[in-house]
Amino acid sequence: MERRQYDAIKKERNETAITGIIKGFFYLSLAGVVYFLVFFNANKLTGLLTAKNFFAPLISMSIVVLVAYLLGTGINKLIKNTLEQALESQKMREE
């Protein structure tokens, strides 16, 4: 691979890495907002979750799945980009 091609790929990868890191922090901040809403509205949620209808498990499981998705996606974006950068630097050292 020519040096010019490698520089073009590296520049493109850096742009996607920055975008991935921004997306990761965005997902983590959304998870923080959900936690904030849950904990500051705990009295209302407790009333809903202790009700004897089918909405209680539906609400609790949807909150759990939403927060797990947001945290998992955010951490995935951050780790993926840092691992790609580490692998790229290792390839450069091997060449």
N, CA, C and O atoms as a GROMACS GRO file, in nm:
protein
  380
    1MET      N    1   0.084  -0.117   0.000
    1MET     CA    2   0.000   0.000   0.000
    1MET      C    3   0.089   0.124   0.000
    1MET      O    4   0.185   0.133   0.076
    2GLU      N    5   0.056   0.217  -0.085
    2GLU     CA    6   0.135   0.339  -0.093
    2GLU      C    7   0.110   0.426   0.030
    2GLU      O    8   0.007   0.417   0.097
    3ARG      N    9   0.206   0.511   0.055
    3ARG     CA   10   0.196   0.600   0.171
    3ARG      C   11   0.076   0.695   0.158
    3ARG      O   12   0.010   0.726   0.257
    4ARG      N   13   0.050   0.740   0.036
    4ARG     CA   14  -0.061   0.833   0.013
    4ARG      C   15  -0.195   0.766   0.044
    4ARG      O   16  -0.283   0.827   0.105
    5GLN      N   17  -0.210   0.640   0.002
    5GLN     CA   18  -0.332   0.567   0.030
    5GLN      C   19  -0.348   0.545   0.181
    5GLN      O   20  -0.457   0.558   0.236
    6TYR      N   21  -0.237   0.512   0.246
    6TYR     CA   22  -0.242   0.489   0.390
    6TYR      C   23  -0.282   0.616   0.464
    6TYR      O   24  -0.361   0.611   0.558
    7ASP      N   25  -0.228   0.731   0.422
    7ASP     CA   26  -0.264   0.857   0.486
    7ASP      C   27  -0.411   0.890   0.466
    7ASP      O   28  -0.476   0.943   0.556
    8ALA      N   29  -0.465   0.860   0.347
    8ALA     CA   30  -0.607   0.886   0.321
    8ALA      C   31  -0.694   0.798   0.409
    8ALA      O   32  -0.795   0.844   0.464
    9ILE      N   33  -0.656   0.671   0.423
    9ILE     CA   34  -0.733   0.580   0.509
    9ILE      C   35  -0.723   0.623   0.654
    9ILE      O   36  -0.822   0.620   0.726
   10LYS      N   37  -0.605   0.663   0.696
   10LYS     CA   38  -0.585   0.706   0.834
   10LYS      C   39  -0.668   0.831   0.864
   10LYS      O   40  -0.729   0.841   0.971
   11LYS      N   41  -0.671   0.925   0.771
   11LYS     CA   42  -0.750   1.046   0.791
   11LYS      C   43  -0.898   1.012   0.801
   11LYS      O   44  -0.970   1.066   0.886
   12GLU      N   45  -0.945   0.922   0.714
   12GLU     CA   46  -1.085   0.881   0.718
   12GLU      C   47  -1.118   0.810   0.848
   12GLU      O   48  -1.224   0.831   0.906
   13ARG      N   49  -1.027   0.725   0.895
   13ARG     CA   50  -1.049   0.651   1.019
   13ARG      C   51  -1.052   0.746   1.139
   13ARG      O   52  -1.130   0.725   1.231
   14ASN      N   53  -0.966   0.848   1.140
   14ASN     CA   54  -0.967   0.944   1.250
   14ASN      C   55  -1.099   1.020   1.256
   14ASN      O   56  -1.150   1.047   1.365
   15GLU      N   57  -1.154   1.053   1.142
   15GLU     CA   58  -1.283   1.121   1.143
   15GLU      C   59  -1.391   1.030   1.199
   15GLU      O   60  -1.477   1.074   1.276
   16THR      N   61  -1.388   0.904   1.161
   16THR     CA   62  -1.489   0.812   1.213
   16THR      C   63  -1.464   0.782   1.360
   16THR      O   64  -1.558   0.758   1.435
   17ALA      N   65  -1.338   0.784   1.403
   17ALA     CA   66  -1.308   0.761   1.544
   17ALA      C   67  -1.362   0.875   1.629
   17ALA      O   68  -1.420   0.852   1.735
   18ILE      N   69  -1.344   0.996   1.582
   18ILE     CA   70  -1.396   1.112   1.656
   18ILE      C   71  -1.549   1.106   1.661
   18ILE      O   72  -1.609   1.134   1.764
   19THR      N   73  -1.609   1.071   1.549
   19THR     CA   74  -1.755   1.058   1.546
   19THR      C   75  -1.801   0.948   1.640
   19THR      O   76  -1.901   0.964   1.710
   20GLY      N   77  -1.730   0.836   1.643
   20GLY     CA   78  -1.765   0.726   1.732
   20GLY      C   79  -1.753   0.764   1.878
   20GLY      O   80  -1.837   0.726   1.960
   21ILE      N   81  -1.650   0.839   1.911
   21ILE     CA   82  -1.632   0.882   2.050
   21ILE      C   83  -1.743   0.978   2.090
   21ILE      O   84  -1.795   0.971   2.202
   22ILE      N   85  -1.779   1.068   2.000
   22ILE     CA   86  -1.888   1.161   2.029
   22ILE      C   87  -2.019   1.085   2.048
   22ILE      O   88  -2.096   1.114   2.139
   23LYS      N   89  -2.043   0.986   1.961
   23LYS     CA   90  -2.164   0.906   1.976
   23LYS      C   91  -2.163   0.828   2.106
   23LYS      O   92  -2.266   0.814   2.172
   24GLY      N   93  -2.046   0.777   2.144
   24GLY     CA   94  -2.035   0.704   2.270
   24GLY      C   95  -2.071   0.790   2.390
   24GLY      O   96  -2.147   0.748   2.476
   25PHE      N   97  -2.016   0.910   2.394
   25PHE     CA   98  -2.048   1.000   2.504
   25PHE      C   99  -2.194   1.045   2.499
   25PHE      O  100  -2.256   1.070   2.603
   26PHE      N  101  -2.249   1.055   2.379
   26PHE     CA  102  -2.390   1.090   2.365
   26PHE      C  103  -2.479   0.982   2.426
   26PHE      O  104  -2.572   1.012   2.501
   27TYR      N  105  -2.451   0.856   2.393
   27TYR     CA  106  -2.529   0.746   2.450
   27TYR      C  107  -2.512   0.737   2.601
   27TYR      O  108  -2.609   0.711   2.673
   28LEU      N  109  -2.392   0.758   2.650
   28LEU     CA  110  -2.370   0.755   2.794
   28LEU      C  111  -2.443   0.869   2.864
   28LEU      O  112  -2.496   0.851   2.974
   29SER      N  113  -2.446   0.986   2.801
   29SER     CA  114  -2.520   1.097   2.862
   29SER      C  115  -2.670   1.072   2.859
   29SER      O  116  -2.740   1.111   2.952
   30LEU      N  117  -2.720   1.007   2.754
   30LEU     CA  118  -2.862   0.972   2.752
   30LEU      C  119  -2.895   0.872   2.863
   30LEU      O  120  -3.001   0.881   2.925
   31ALA      N  121  -2.806   0.778   2.888
   31ALA     CA  122  -2.827   0.684   2.999
   31ALA      C  123  -2.830   0.759   3.132
   31ALA      O  124  -2.909   0.726   3.220
   32GLY      N  125  -2.744   0.858   3.145
   32GLY     CA  126  -2.744   0.941   3.266
   32GLY      C  127  -2.875   1.017   3.282
   32GLY      O  128  -2.925   1.031   3.394
   33VAL      N  129  -2.930   1.066   3.173
   33VAL     CA  130  -3.058   1.136   3.178
   33VAL      C  131  -3.170   1.041   3.221
   33VAL      O  132  -3.256   1.078   3.300
   34VAL      N  133  -3.168   0.919   3.169
   34VAL     CA  134  -3.270   0.821   3.208
   34VAL      C  135  -3.257   0.788   3.356
   34VAL      O  136  -3.357   0.782   3.427
   35TYR      N  137  -3.133   0.768   3.404
   35TYR     CA  138  -3.113   0.745   3.547
   35TYR      C  139  -3.164   0.863   3.630
   35TYR      O  140  -3.229   0.844   3.733
   36PHE      N  141  -3.135   0.983   3.585
   36PHE     CA  142  -3.182   1.102   3.654
   36PHE      C  143  -3.334   1.104   3.663
   36PHE      O  144  -3.391   1.129   3.769
   37LEU      N  145  -3.400   1.077   3.551
   37LEU     CA  146  -3.546   1.076   3.550
   37LEU      C  147  -3.603   0.967   3.640
   37LEU      O  148  -3.703   0.988   3.708
   38VAL      N  149  -3.540   0.850   3.639
   38VAL     CA  150  -3.590   0.740   3.722
   38VAL      C  151  -3.573   0.771   3.870
   38VAL      O  152  -3.666   0.753   3.948
   39PHE      N  153  -3.457   0.818   3.909
   39PHE     CA  154  -3.432   0.838   4.051
   39PHE      C  155  -3.502   0.961   4.108
   39PHE      O  156  -3.536   0.963   4.226
   40PHE      N  157  -3.526   1.062   4.027
   40PHE     CA  158  -3.595   1.179   4.079
   40PHE      C  159  -3.747   1.167   4.069
   40PHE      O  160  -3.820   1.250   4.123
   41ASN      N  161  -3.794   1.064   4.001
   41ASN     CA  162  -3.937   1.035   3.998
   41ASN      C  163  -3.964   0.899   4.061
   41ASN      O  164  -4.055   0.828   4.019
   42ALA      N  165  -3.886   0.864   4.160
   42ALA     CA  166  -3.895   0.731   4.221
   42ALA      C  167  -4.029   0.710   4.291
   42ALA      O  168  -4.082   0.598   4.288
   43ASN      N  169  -4.085   0.812   4.352
   43ASN     CA  170  -4.213   0.796   4.422
   43ASN      C  171  -4.325   0.761   4.324
   43ASN      O  172  -4.407   0.674   4.352
   44LYS      N  173  -4.328   0.828   4.211
   44LYS     CA  174  -4.430   0.798   4.111
   44LYS      C  175  -4.409   0.660   4.050
   44LYS      O  176  -4.505   0.585   4.028
   45LEU      N  177  -4.284   0.626   4.024
   45LEU     CA  178  -4.255   0.494   3.967
   45LEU      C  179  -4.285   0.382   4.066
   45LEU      O  180  -4.331   0.275   4.026
   46THR      N  181  -4.260   0.406   4.193
   46THR     CA  182  -4.292   0.305   4.294
   46THR      C  183  -4.441   0.277   4.297
   46THR      O  184  -4.484   0.162   4.310
   47GLY      N  185  -4.520   0.382   4.284
   47GLY     CA  186  -4.665   0.364   4.278
   47GLY      C  187  -4.707   0.283   4.157
   47GLY      O  188  -4.797   0.198   4.167
   48LEU      N  189  -4.644   0.307   4.043
   48LEU     CA  190  -4.677   0.231   3.923
   48LEU      C  191  -4.628   0.087   3.931
   48LEU      O  192  -4.695  -0.006   3.886
   49LEU      N  193  -4.509   0.068   3.989
   49LEU     CA  194  -4.450  -0.066   3.992
   49LEU      C  195  -4.513  -0.157   4.097
   49LEU      O  196  -4.502  -0.279   4.086
   50THR      N  197  -4.576  -0.100   4.197
   50THR     CA  198  -4.642  -0.183   4.298
   50THR      C  199  -4.788  -0.210   4.266
   50THR      O  200  -4.856  -0.278   4.342
   51ALA      N  201  -4.836  -0.157   4.155
   51ALA     CA  202  -4.974  -0.183   4.115
   51ALA      C  203  -4.988  -0.329   4.072
   51ALA      O  204  -4.892  -0.392   4.028
   52LYS      N  205  -5.108  -0.380   4.085
   52LYS     CA  206  -5.132  -0.521   4.053
   52LYS      C  207  -5.187  -0.538   3.912
   52LYS      O  208  -5.282  -0.612   3.890
   53ASN      N  209  -5.127  -0.470   3.816
   53ASN     CA  210  -5.169  -0.486   3.677
   53ASN      C  211  -5.048  -0.520   3.591
   53ASN      O  212  -4.936  -0.530   3.640
   54PHE      N  213  -5.072  -0.537   3.463
   54PHE     CA  214  -4.964  -0.581   3.375
   54PHE      C  215  -4.871  -0.467   3.334
   54PHE      O  216  -4.769  -0.492   3.270
   55PHE      N  217  -4.903  -0.344   3.369
   55PHE     CA  218  -4.815  -0.232   3.336
   55PHE      C  219  -4.687  -0.231   3.419
   55PHE      O  220  -4.584  -0.180   3.374
   56ALA      N  221  -4.692  -0.286   3.539
   56ALA     CA  222  -4.575  -0.283   3.627
   56ALA      C  223  -4.455  -0.356   3.566
   56ALA      O  224  -4.348  -0.296   3.556
   57PRO      N  225  -4.468  -0.482   3.525
   57PRO     CA  226  -4.351  -0.546   3.464
   57PRO      C  227  -4.314  -0.486   3.328
   57PRO      O  228  -4.197  -0.485   3.290
   58LEU      N  229  -4.413  -0.436   3.257
   58LEU     CA  230  -4.386  -0.374   3.128
   58LEU      C  231  -4.301  -0.248   3.145
   58LEU      O  232  -4.205  -0.227   3.070
   59ILE      N  233  -4.335  -0.167   3.242
   59ILE     CA  234  -4.259  -0.044   3.267
   59ILE      C  235  -4.119  -0.076   3.319
   59ILE      O  236  -4.020  -0.019   3.272
   60SER      N  237  -4.110  -0.167   3.415
   60SER     CA  238  -3.979  -0.197   3.474
   60SER      C  239  -3.885  -0.260   3.371
   60SER      O  240  -3.767  -0.225   3.365
   61MET      N  241  -3.935  -0.352   3.291
   61MET     CA  242  -3.849  -0.416   3.191
   61MET      C  243  -3.810  -0.320   3.079
   61MET      O  244  -3.699  -0.327   3.026
   62SER      N  245  -3.900  -0.230   3.043
   62SER     CA  246  -3.865  -0.134   2.939
   62SER      C  247  -3.757  -0.037   2.988
   62SER      O  248  -3.670   0.002   2.911
   63ILE      N  249  -3.763   0.002   3.115
   63ILE     CA  250  -3.658   0.089   3.171
   63ILE      C  251  -3.524   0.015   3.173
   63ILE      O  252  -3.422   0.072   3.136
   64VAL      N  253  -3.526  -0.110   3.215
   64VAL     CA  254  -3.402  -0.189   3.222
   64VAL      C  255  -3.343  -0.208   3.083
   64VAL      O  256  -3.222  -0.192   3.065
   65VAL      N  257  -3.426  -0.243   2.987
   65VAL     CA  258  -3.376  -0.267   2.851
   65VAL      C  259  -3.323  -0.137   2.789
   65VAL      O  260  -3.220  -0.138   2.722
   66LEU      N  261  -3.393  -0.027   2.812
   66LEU     CA  262  -3.349   0.102   2.758
   66LEU      C  263  -3.214   0.144   2.814
   66LEU      O  264  -3.125   0.184   2.738
   67VAL      N  265  -3.198   0.134   2.945
   67VAL     CA  266  -3.072   0.175   3.006
   67VAL      C  267  -2.959   0.080   2.966
   67VAL      O  268  -2.847   0.124   2.941
   68ALA      N  269  -2.988  -0.050   2.959
   68ALA     CA  270  -2.885  -0.145   2.917
   68ALA      C  271  -2.842  -0.119   2.773
   68ALA      O  272  -2.723  -0.127   2.741
   69TYR      N  273  -2.936  -0.088   2.687
   69TYR     CA  274  -2.902  -0.057   2.548
   69TYR      C  275  -2.816   0.069   2.539
   69TYR      O  276  -2.715   0.071   2.468
   70LEU      N  277  -2.855   0.173   2.610
   70LEU     CA  278  -2.780   0.298   2.604
   70LEU      C  279  -2.639   0.282   2.659
   70LEU      O  280  -2.543   0.330   2.599
   71LEU      N  281  -2.626   0.215   2.774
   71LEU     CA  282  -2.493   0.195   2.831
   71LEU      C  283  -2.408   0.104   2.743
   71LEU      O  284  -2.290   0.132   2.719
   72GLY      N  285  -2.466  -0.004   2.695
   72GLY     CA  286  -2.392  -0.097   2.611
   72GLY      C  287  -2.345  -0.033   2.482
   72GLY      O  288  -2.231  -0.054   2.440
   73THR      N  289  -2.431   0.043   2.419
   73THR     CA  290  -2.394   0.108   2.294
   73THR      C  291  -2.287   0.214   2.316
   73THR      O  292  -2.192   0.225   2.238
   74GLY      N  293  -2.301   0.292   2.422
   74GLY     CA  294  -2.202   0.395   2.452
   74GLY      C  295  -2.065   0.337   2.480
   74GLY      O  296  -1.964   0.385   2.428
   75ILE      N  297  -2.060   0.234   2.562
   75ILE     CA  298  -1.932   0.172   2.596
   75ILE      C  299  -1.873   0.102   2.473
   75ILE      O  300  -1.752   0.103   2.453
   76ASN      N  301  -1.960   0.040   2.392
   76ASN     CA  302  -1.913  -0.025   2.270
   76ASN      C  303  -1.847   0.075   2.176
   76ASN      O  304  -1.741   0.046   2.121
   77LYS      N  305  -1.908   0.190   2.158
   77LYS     CA  306  -1.851   0.291   2.069
   77LYS      C  307  -1.715   0.339   2.120
   77LYS      O  308  -1.622   0.356   2.042
   78LEU      N  309  -1.704   0.361   2.251
   78LEU     CA  310  -1.577   0.409   2.306
   78LEU      C  311  -1.468   0.303   2.298
   78LEU      O  312  -1.355   0.333   2.257
   79ILE      N  313  -1.499   0.180   2.335
   79ILE     CA  314  -1.398   0.075   2.336
   79ILE      C  315  -1.357   0.038   2.194
   79ILE      O  316  -1.240   0.013   2.167
   80LYS      N  317  -1.453   0.034   2.103
   80LYS     CA  318  -1.422  -0.004   1.965
   80LYS      C  319  -1.320   0.092   1.904
   80LYS      O  320  -1.225   0.048   1.840
   81ASN      N  321  -1.340   0.220   1.924
   81ASN     CA  322  -1.248   0.318   1.865
   81ASN      C  323  -1.111   0.314   1.930
   81ASN      O  324  -1.010   0.328   1.860
   82THR      N  325  -1.104   0.296   2.060
   82THR     CA  326  -0.973   0.289   2.124
   82THR      C  327  -0.899   0.163   2.084
   82THR      O  328  -0.777   0.165   2.068
   83LEU      N  329  -0.970   0.052   2.068
   83LEU     CA  330  -0.905  -0.072   2.024
   83LEU      C  331  -0.857  -0.062   1.880
   83LEU      O  332  -0.750  -0.112   1.847
   84GLU      N  333  -0.936   0.003   1.794
   84GLU     CA  334  -0.893   0.021   1.656
   84GLU      C  335  -0.766   0.106   1.649
   84GLU      O  336  -0.678   0.078   1.568
   85GLN      N  337  -0.758   0.208   1.732
   85GLN     CA  338  -0.638   0.292   1.733
   85GLN      C  339  -0.518   0.214   1.783
   85GLN      O  340  -0.407   0.230   1.731
   86ALA      N  341  -0.538   0.129   1.883
   86ALA     CA  342  -0.427   0.049   1.935
   86ALA      C  343  -0.379  -0.052   1.830
   86ALA      O  344  -0.259  -0.071   1.814
   87LEU      N  345  -0.472  -0.115   1.760
   87LEU     CA  346  -0.433  -0.209   1.655
   87LEU      C  347  -0.363  -0.139   1.540
   87LEU      O  348  -0.269  -0.193   1.481
   88GLU      N  349  -0.408  -0.020   1.508
   88GLU     CA  350  -0.344   0.056   1.400
   88GLU      C  351  -0.201   0.093   1.436
   88GLU      O  352  -0.112   0.085   1.352
   89SER      N  353  -0.179   0.134   1.560
   89SER     CA  354  -0.043   0.170   1.601
   89SER      C  355   0.046   0.046   1.606
   89SER      O  356   0.166   0.056   1.578
   90GLN      N  357  -0.011  -0.068   1.641
   90GLN     CA  358   0.068  -0.192   1.641
   90GLN      C  359   0.107  -0.230   1.499
   90GLN      O  360   0.219  -0.276   1.477
   91LYS      N  361   0.017  -0.213   1.403
   91LYS     CA  362   0.050  -0.241   1.264
   91LYS      C  363   0.162  -0.151   1.214
   91LYS      O  364   0.250  -0.194   1.140
   92MET      N  365   0.158  -0.024   1.256
   92MET     CA  366   0.263   0.069   1.214
   92MET      C  367   0.398   0.026   1.270
   92MET      O  368   0.499   0.038   1.201
   93ARG      N  369   0.401  -0.022   1.394
   93ARG     CA  370   0.528  -0.066   1.454
   93ARG      C  371   0.582  -0.190   1.384
   93ARG      O  372   0.703  -0.206   1.371
   94GLU      N  373   0.492  -0.278   1.340
   94GLU     CA  374   0.536  -0.400   1.273
   94GLU      C  375   0.593  -0.372   1.135
   94GLU      O  376   0.680  -0.445   1.088
   95GLU      N  377   0.545  -0.266   1.071
   95GLU     CA  378   0.596  -0.233   0.937
   95GLU      C  379   0.726  -0.163   0.952
   95GLU      O  380   0.787  -0.124   0.853
   0.00000   0.00000   0.00000
